[in-house]
Amino acid sequence: MIDNTLLKVEDLKVHFDLPRPKLLASKPILYAVDGVSFDVTRSKTLGIVGESGCGKSTTGLAILQLLKITEGKVFFDGTELVALSKKELQQVRKRMQIIFQDPYSSLNPRQTSGAIVREPLDIQKLGSEREREERVSELFSLVGLLPNQKVLFPHQFSGGQRQRIGIARALALNPDLIVCDEPVSALDVAIQAQILNLLIKLQEKLNLTYLFISHDLGVVHHICDEIAVMYMGKIVEKSDRFSLFNNPLHPYTQALLSSIPSRNPTKKGLVKRIQLHGDLPNPVNRAVGCSFQSRCSKVMKRCTQEEPSLDDVSPGHRVACHLF
């Protein structure tokens, strides 16, 4: 049987040491990502959603080895990335790229757009100067820009055009996996749709695999095949798109989905908005038990004593909740 898994993450943890509050006090630890596991199938899109600060972007950066991993394993096409040397990792990096959130700060304002897109080719020393320029022109056309715009600087483009430059840069080395770190959150709604449709078109044409990070459930519903919901550094629910939106199980997922405005005028007001009360847990001094207990309306005594594990409740649908 052929293994169709391109990316496999096992018990990923990313902890940050914080400054000591007092000279002789123990060093506090921020548990940004705390035991995340998932697989991403080739040519598919896995979405990671959750509130700001839940560890979504940290997970993406750690997978690409742009942040130091505290514990856990990351397998890309069967190769464990954590064990690779710097030279070996550079070769694998050709097949893994990232599209950053902010198209205004992720592009070097002192470089022309053509130089920005060509930079990965220069770093990897691929092709001659002429071949690199031809590749840049090809990439500009691929993402909907004109090749003669290569001489322009980032400030001469709109926000949507800048993100197209970022996408072109990510495609320069013909990657298999692209981490999309909230690639449309800084754009207007109309431009968001254009960029999302471009990403879908490129995925179909180039056989790309996406790890799509977002806080916008409407965006995730449009582009993702599977969705993982994160809360306080952990995945609390994971399933295919249809199951998650039609049968959310975790109380946190239910609250998130209830906040999506209905696009059907006849259903407005029919979906009950779930208000979350209570305080956010401290990611440094973690409470015993479920991390959602302080905001959950269905909390039980067991929730305050035992942390739930992420278990299967149906084929392909997993949830970390003592209710199931």
MARFIDO-942582 format. One record per residue (C-alpha): residue number from 1; x, y, z. Coordinates in nm, 3 decimals. Layout:
! MARFIDO-942582
NUM | X | Y | Z
...
END
This chain:
! MARFIDO-942582
1 | 0.000 | 0.000 | 0.000
2 | 0.137 | 0.342 | -0.100
3 | 0.178 | 0.591 | 0.184
4 | 0.018 | 0.914 | 0.064
5 | 0.130 | 1.117 | 0.366
6 | 0.368 | 1.400 | 0.283
7 | 0.398 | 1.560 | 0.630
8 | 0.373 | 1.378 | 0.962
9 | 0.399 | 1.559 | 1.295
10 | 0.434 | 1.359 | 1.617
11 | 0.390 | 1.511 | 1.964
12 | 0.538 | 1.847 | 1.863
13 | 0.630 | 2.076 | 2.153
14 | 0.771 | 2.429 | 2.140
15 | 0.843 | 2.585 | 2.479
16 | 1.003 | 2.923 | 2.544
17 | 1.204 | 3.014 | 2.854
18 | 1.092 | 3.346 | 3.002
19 | 1.297 | 3.585 | 3.221
20 | 1.302 | 3.504 | 3.592
21 | 1.070 | 3.731 | 3.793
22 | 1.323 | 3.726 | 4.078
23 | 1.694 | 3.647 | 4.097
24 | 1.662 | 3.305 | 4.265
25 | 1.320 | 3.213 | 4.124
26 | 1.281 | 2.924 | 3.880
27 | 1.265 | 3.020 | 3.513
28 | 0.903 | 3.036 | 3.383
29 | 0.821 | 2.837 | 3.069
30 | 0.572 | 2.943 | 2.803
31 | 0.404 | 2.635 | 2.654
32 | 0.336 | 2.774 | 2.304
33 | 0.283 | 2.434 | 2.139
34 | 0.235 | 2.139 | 2.370
35 | 0.198 | 1.798 | 2.209
36 | 0.055 | 1.847 | 1.858
37 | 0.022 | 1.551 | 1.619
38 | -0.127 | 1.535 | 1.269
39 | -0.070 | 1.413 | 0.912
40 | -0.105 | 1.605 | 0.586
41 | -0.194 | 1.408 | 0.273
42 | -0.022 | 1.485 | -0.058
43 | -0.202 | 1.740 | -0.278
44 | -0.447 | 1.820 | 0.004
45 | -0.491 | 2.115 | 0.240
46 | -0.496 | 2.086 | 0.618
47 | -0.623 | 2.396 | 0.796
48 | -0.519 | 2.493 | 1.149
49 | -0.762 | 2.735 | 1.313
50 | -0.798 | 2.898 | 1.653
51 | -0.776 | 3.225 | 1.841
52 | -0.470 | 3.449 | 1.830
53 | -0.198 | 3.310 | 2.056
54 | -0.312 | 2.947 | 2.039
55 | 0.013 | 2.833 | 1.872
56 | -0.091 | 2.810 | 1.505
57 | 0.191 | 3.011 | 1.353
58 | 0.446 | 2.869 | 1.598
59 | 0.349 | 2.520 | 1.478
60 | 0.405 | 2.618 | 1.115
61 | 0.742 | 2.780 | 1.183
62 | 0.857 | 2.483 | 1.392
63 | 0.766 | 2.239 | 1.114
64 | 0.988 | 2.435 | 0.874
65 | 1.265 | 2.435 | 1.138
66 | 1.249 | 2.814 | 1.160
67 | 1.191 | 2.777 | 1.536
68 | 1.370 | 2.535 | 1.765
69 | 1.161 | 2.232 | 1.858
70 | 1.161 | 2.139 | 2.227
71 | 1.032 | 1.784 | 2.177
72 | 0.866 | 1.576 | 1.908
73 | 0.931 | 1.466 | 1.551
74 | 0.854 | 1.609 | 1.209
75 | 0.867 | 1.376 | 0.908
76 | 0.865 | 1.523 | 0.558
77 | 0.820 | 1.261 | 0.288
78 | 0.958 | 1.001 | 0.532
79 | 1.263 | 1.208 | 0.637
80 | 1.287 | 1.322 | 0.999
81 | 1.377 | 1.691 | 0.982
82 | 1.489 | 1.739 | 1.342
83 | 1.779 | 1.495 | 1.295
84 | 1.914 | 1.661 | 0.980
85 | 2.233 | 1.863 | 0.968
86 | 2.223 | 2.223 | 0.845
87 | 2.352 | 2.121 | 0.501
88 | 2.104 | 1.834 | 0.470
89 | 1.820 | 2.060 | 0.581
90 | 1.908 | 2.316 | 0.313
91 | 1.848 | 2.054 | 0.045
92 | 1.508 | 1.960 | 0.193
93 | 1.411 | 2.328 | 0.221
94 | 1.378 | 2.342 | -0.159
95 | 1.064 | 2.133 | -0.118
96 | 0.915 | 2.332 | 0.175
97 | 0.829 | 2.699 | 0.154
98 | 0.616 | 2.956 | 0.339
99 | 0.381 | 3.239 | 0.249
100 | 0.387 | 3.498 | 0.527
101 | 0.090 | 3.680 | 0.676
102 | 0.179 | 4.042 | 0.610
103 | 0.260 | 4.129 | 0.247
104 | 0.379 | 4.473 | 0.362
105 | 0.652 | 4.361 | 0.602
106 | 0.754 | 4.028 | 0.445
107 | 0.906 | 4.187 | 0.133
108 | 1.238 | 4.372 | 0.141
109 | 1.157 | 4.735 | 0.045
110 | 1.511 | 4.785 | -0.093
111 | 1.484 | 4.504 | -0.347
112 | 1.290 | 4.504 | -0.671
113 | 1.006 | 4.254 | -0.692
114 | 1.207 | 4.052 | -0.944
115 | 1.505 | 4.028 | -0.710
116 | 1.276 | 3.917 | -0.426
117 | 1.132 | 3.631 | -0.632
118 | 1.477 | 3.538 | -0.770
119 | 1.643 | 3.526 | -0.426
120 | 1.562 | 3.157 | -0.351
121 | 1.717 | 3.064 | -0.687
122 | 2.026 | 3.271 | -0.605
123 | 2.063 | 3.113 | -0.260
124 | 2.035 | 2.760 | -0.399
125 | 2.256 | 2.852 | -0.700
126 | 2.010 | 2.705 | -0.948
127 | 2.057 | 2.773 | -1.320
128 | 2.240 | 3.051 | -1.500
129 | 2.157 | 3.421 | -1.469
130 | 1.946 | 3.405 | -1.784
131 | 1.761 | 3.094 | -1.669
132 | 1.685 | 3.258 | -1.334
133 | 1.543 | 3.567 | -1.504
134 | 1.330 | 3.349 | -1.730
135 | 1.204 | 3.159 | -1.427
136 | 1.111 | 3.485 | -1.252
137 | 0.915 | 3.601 | -1.559
138 | 0.738 | 3.264 | -1.567
139 | 0.647 | 3.293 | -1.198
140 | 0.513 | 3.647 | -1.241
141 | 0.281 | 3.526 | -1.516
142 | 0.181 | 3.224 | -1.307
143 | 0.054 | 3.438 | -1.017
144 | -0.120 | 3.697 | -1.233
145 | 0.146 | 3.968 | -1.257
146 | 0.313 | 4.112 | -1.565
147 | 0.677 | 4.011 | -1.628
148 | 0.770 | 4.375 | -1.694
149 | 0.670 | 4.454 | -1.333
150 | 0.990 | 4.282 | -1.215
151 | 1.168 | 4.618 | -1.203
152 | 0.918 | 4.772 | -0.961
153 | 0.967 | 4.793 | -0.584
154 | 0.716 | 4.655 | -0.328
155 | 0.574 | 5.000 | -0.242
156 | 0.460 | 5.035 | -0.602
157 | 0.219 | 4.741 | -0.568
158 | -0.116 | 4.702 | -0.393
159 | -0.155 | 4.465 | -0.098
160 | -0.298 | 4.186 | -0.314
161 | -0.020 | 4.226 | -0.568
162 | 0.241 | 4.213 | -0.293
163 | 0.096 | 3.886 | -0.168
164 | 0.116 | 3.752 | -0.524
165 | 0.488 | 3.838 | -0.516
166 | 0.516 | 3.643 | -0.190
167 | 0.341 | 3.347 | -0.351
168 | 0.572 | 3.365 | -0.654
169 | 0.874 | 3.362 | -0.422
170 | 0.736 | 3.054 | -0.243
171 | 0.691 | 2.877 | -0.578
172 | 1.039 | 2.959 | -0.712
173 | 1.200 | 2.627 | -0.612
174 | 0.906 | 2.405 | -0.716
175 | 0.813 | 2.302 | -0.358
176 | 0.586 | 2.015 | -0.259
177 | 0.467 | 2.170 | 0.068
178 | 0.374 | 2.533 | 0.133
179 | 0.290 | 2.664 | 0.480
180 | 0.036 | 2.944 | 0.433
181 | 0.057 | 3.152 | 0.752
182 | -0.266 | 3.357 | 0.744
183 | -0.192 | 3.467 | 0.385
184 | -0.512 | 3.670 | 0.337
185 | -0.582 | 3.814 | 0.683
186 | -0.419 | 4.150 | 0.599
187 | -0.616 | 4.193 | 0.275
188 | -0.957 | 4.334 | 0.187
189 | -1.238 | 4.079 | 0.155
190 | -1.262 | 4.110 | -0.226
191 | -0.885 | 4.063 | -0.260
192 | -0.895 | 3.769 | -0.017
193 | -1.121 | 3.579 | -0.258
194 | -0.881 | 3.642 | -0.546
195 | -0.580 | 3.516 | -0.353
196 | -0.767 | 3.208 | -0.223
197 | -0.883 | 3.120 | -0.575
198 | -0.525 | 3.166 | -0.698
199 | -0.396 | 2.926 | -0.431
200 | -0.658 | 2.667 | -0.525
201 | -0.571 | 2.703 | -0.894
202 | -0.198 | 2.667 | -0.824
203 | -0.260 | 2.360 | -0.606
204 | -0.448 | 2.188 | -0.888
205 | -0.192 | 2.286 | -1.151
206 | 0.128 | 2.216 | -0.956
207 | 0.007 | 1.934 | -0.728
208 | 0.088 | 2.134 | -0.414
209 | 0.022 | 2.042 | -0.051
210 | -0.083 | 2.320 | 0.186
211 | -0.071 | 2.365 | 0.562
212 | -0.313 | 2.657 | 0.587
213 | -0.306 | 2.860 | 0.910
214 | -0.596 | 3.097 | 0.976
215 | -0.833 | 3.236 | 1.239
216 | -1.109 | 3.289 | 0.979
217 | -1.339 | 2.986 | 0.958
218 | -1.503 | 3.115 | 0.642
219 | -1.166 | 3.117 | 0.466
220 | -1.079 | 2.771 | 0.599
221 | -1.414 | 2.630 | 0.481
222 | -1.339 | 2.758 | 0.130
223 | -0.992 | 2.610 | 0.082
224 | -0.926 | 2.324 | 0.329
225 | -0.992 | 1.950 | 0.298
226 | -0.926 | 1.876 | 0.666
227 | -0.931 | 2.108 | 0.966
228 | -0.756 | 2.096 | 1.304
229 | -0.884 | 2.327 | 1.579
230 | -0.616 | 2.449 | 1.822
231 | -0.662 | 2.586 | 2.171
232 | -0.379 | 2.682 | 2.407
233 | -0.111 | 2.492 | 2.217
234 | -0.311 | 2.172 | 2.165
235 | -0.539 | 2.030 | 1.897
236 | -0.886 | 1.985 | 2.049
237 | -1.066 | 1.860 | 1.738
238 | -0.966 | 1.737 | 1.391
239 | -1.179 | 1.610 | 1.104
240 | -1.265 | 1.660 | 0.742
241 | -1.427 | 1.992 | 0.650
242 | -1.779 | 1.850 | 0.608
243 | -1.785 | 1.674 | 0.947
244 | -1.642 | 1.970 | 1.137
245 | -1.888 | 2.226 | 1.001
246 | -2.192 | 1.999 | 1.016
247 | -2.121 | 1.812 | 1.339
248 | -1.878 | 2.004 | 1.565
249 | -1.822 | 1.813 | 1.888
250 | -1.584 | 2.009 | 2.110
251 | -1.753 | 2.299 | 2.298
252 | -1.478 | 2.534 | 2.176
253 | -1.533 | 2.435 | 1.812
254 | -1.908 | 2.486 | 1.857
255 | -1.846 | 2.836 | 1.992
256 | -1.615 | 2.921 | 1.702
257 | -1.862 | 2.802 | 1.440
258 | -2.152 | 2.988 | 1.602
259 | -1.965 | 3.315 | 1.543
260 | -1.964 | 3.279 | 1.162
261 | -2.215 | 3.520 | 1.002
262 | -2.476 | 3.333 | 0.796
263 | -2.461 | 3.395 | 0.422
264 | -2.824 | 3.283 | 0.391
265 | -3.060 | 3.573 | 0.479
266 | -3.341 | 3.329 | 0.568
267 | -3.125 | 3.168 | 0.841
268 | -3.009 | 3.485 | 1.011
269 | -3.088 | 3.471 | 1.380
270 | -3.164 | 3.097 | 1.370
271 | -2.813 | 2.992 | 1.472
272 | -2.763 | 3.056 | 1.842
273 | -2.450 | 3.252 | 1.920
274 | -2.246 | 3.077 | 2.191
275 | -2.085 | 3.329 | 2.425
276 | -1.769 | 3.216 | 2.601
277 | -1.733 | 3.337 | 2.958
278 | -1.451 | 3.304 | 3.208
279 | -1.083 | 3.385 | 3.183
280 | -0.829 | 3.255 | 2.934
281 | -0.594 | 3.004 | 3.099
282 | -0.237 | 3.105 | 3.169
283 | 0.001 | 2.947 | 2.913
284 | 0.282 | 2.968 | 3.170
285 | 0.119 | 2.842 | 3.490
286 | -0.104 | 2.577 | 3.339
287 | -0.400 | 2.444 | 3.532
288 | -0.445 | 2.070 | 3.592
289 | -0.695 | 1.904 | 3.361
290 | -0.858 | 2.037 | 3.045
291 | -0.724 | 2.373 | 2.925
292 | -1.077 | 2.482 | 2.824
293 | -1.235 | 2.418 | 3.165
294 | -1.241 | 2.786 | 3.271
295 | -1.459 | 2.883 | 2.970
296 | -1.665 | 2.569 | 2.913
297 | -2.037 | 2.562 | 2.999
298 | -2.031 | 2.181 | 3.010
299 | -1.740 | 2.143 | 3.252
300 | -1.742 | 1.835 | 3.479
301 | -1.539 | 1.744 | 3.784
302 | -1.327 | 1.512 | 3.570
303 | -1.231 | 1.807 | 3.349
304 | -1.054 | 1.975 | 3.642
305 | -0.854 | 1.664 | 3.728
306 | -0.764 | 1.489 | 3.403
307 | -0.650 | 1.622 | 3.067
308 | -0.850 | 1.469 | 2.779
309 | -0.665 | 1.291 | 2.499
310 | -0.737 | 1.338 | 2.129
311 | -0.935 | 1.024 | 2.043
312 | -1.136 | 0.895 | 1.748
313 | -1.513 | 0.929 | 1.781
314 | -1.579 | 0.828 | 1.420
315 | -1.359 | 0.749 | 1.118
316 | -1.140 | 1.054 | 1.059
317 | -1.302 | 1.260 | 1.336
318 | -1.102 | 1.309 | 1.656
319 | -1.184 | 1.517 | 1.961
320 | -1.016 | 1.589 | 2.296
321 | -1.312 | 1.614 | 2.535
322 | -1.440 | 1.405 | 2.827
323 | -1.794 | 1.435 | 2.690
324 | -1.700 | 1.179 | 2.423
END
